[in-house]
């Protein structure tokens, strides 16, 4: 009971922080939904077929820009993971925010993990549903 009283007191004295976290949580949710749809629509249909991730043409032509994008993407992903961890105990959708952060950052084995996830029938159907809505051809079936 003492903890509940302390938390209630802290909530009243820091209502601005909680409001800011709630607003940022809604913003991250909307951004995640729109961003994931946009990214899924722009995946090449044969992206998951090869055993290794192929570099894109802009990555080969503009290596400095590639490093800047990777750095920025990893920083944003790290902030999303930290925010998601905080949202596990504060208002917000912590798991969705952490998953979005994990999809953004680079780490060893990420491509293999993506391939395993996309090989799951329910995820494969959901990705292709998004692609159909975006008027893109469906992803080619992968087998692992």
Order of alpha helices (4+ residues) and beta strands (2+ residues): alpha-alpha-alpha-alpha-alpha-alpha-alpha
